[in-house]
């Protein structure tokens, strides 16, 4: 049984269809990413699964439980980190976690949770004394307070600097090790690539495609770019005859070749250089990323 | 239960750490009470100077004058009616009692003797207190005389003693009037502001959504917040009464259980009103405005600071439509006059009904976000 099964889910706000008949499932113990620009419907989708919003139509099963009928049971087994992370101002970190823990029938100790998210030294600080990254970590600790089987993280790293983002990634990876199912939304491509087993790309309320990052790249953007320099100039015609090459560009005094078979093309570059009495230098290959996939499918950049 | 206690504890902790809230909840009512008590308290503690004009000049009216003269709280002054009226306007006498011509004759005909009381409406507290005291004294003297005229209804009661008691009773002191009033006002403001603002703020911040995503039911969440607020109200009441007693020696004659009952009832009712405000307003700003729109008129129109009798008639009608009037009335009667709950059943009914109606409406209209 999948951890989450969503079928024909729709949510409308007056004129706007925020989520438009989407269907997908999340495997047990999988880290599943929902990727998309702001307003794509990621958060609305998440909140319907979390029982926070009523779907207009469609069905959501969480571990086989229907969100419409068994909301209370679902709440016991899920952990939720909401996008906005503000808590009671006058409580300490410890007290906040302790208080939220008391809402559940099963509860981990605040100290254990603080250790998991690396906030032991902030145990007795007030919430309003914390930095943005520390706030996020408290909200992730709160999402884990009932030792849930399924964890929802809604843009856990938005607005954080790269170093702090990496810290959050480590926490998420620890969740994988703890065999949790994790559903994470993001508009950072590299985050999804780095963390997720599978990714759904959403745009305008619809799921455009689903698959593992590698599958998606192979499917939508199988080509790689190889850039290099040559000790003497060579005509584009000669470069185009290198095996596998589908495109040639000048770039920064060097060349960029687009290819569907990067291994073959790499060898070809050195052969061509040898044949033309040139030395190839600074050869580097850039594989397509989900960003390229996204650009290709939706025709726009994700952070637009 | 564990959940409940933890939440109540956390709420209390949060309130305790919110120093500004503490000021408004505890210090402000105390300062207000001390100020009003200091400003107005003494004027009414002094003896009432009473001008007496005896137009009938009969045996009965002379007896009444003589009896009034024996009451220590009254200092009698004789003189012509016009001279006394001038003195009243100058503030040299507090009230004038005119015993009309034919007083004795009507009494002998088993009709009430006609008397008029003049008071200076421009100094409301004194006049209100004086006139109510005088009315009471006259009423009791009247009862005594009725007994003399119709000996067959004479009971064993000692008339003069009754008279003395009610005159030296706390009715005369403004502080005794104002302390229950301020207590009622405090219950209202902290009930209204305490719950409504924190709920709206928690909703605006998204805390309510975070709570909603947990299995904690709404009823328990609200129940905990309400319990914490009620505990705060009881502490407030205790502090106010303690200071009132320590500084002004207010006379609390009432049963403590009755007082606690009315305090809790009042606090719960205004919490319900606050809850309703939180349910119908969207932002902290509008919630604040709505709370103020409710508290300010109530504060000034409900007879918290001064007796209703001094208001123009139509405002007195308005006052009687406001639940705070009934709470103040109940507190005053039970605390100061030592009445039982049965004596203030109407007050209790109005206050409780307000609370229940607001609570039901609030639960119906409540939104998590």
Interface residues (C-beta under 8 A of the other chain):
Chain A: X50 X51 X52 X72 X75 X76 X78 X80 X82 X84 X86 X87 X88 X89 X90 X91 X95 X98 X99 X100 X102 X103 X104 X105 X142 X146
Chain B: X2 X3 X6 X7 X10 X13 X14 X17 X18 X202 X205 X206 X207 X209 X210 X211 X212 X213 X214 X215 X216
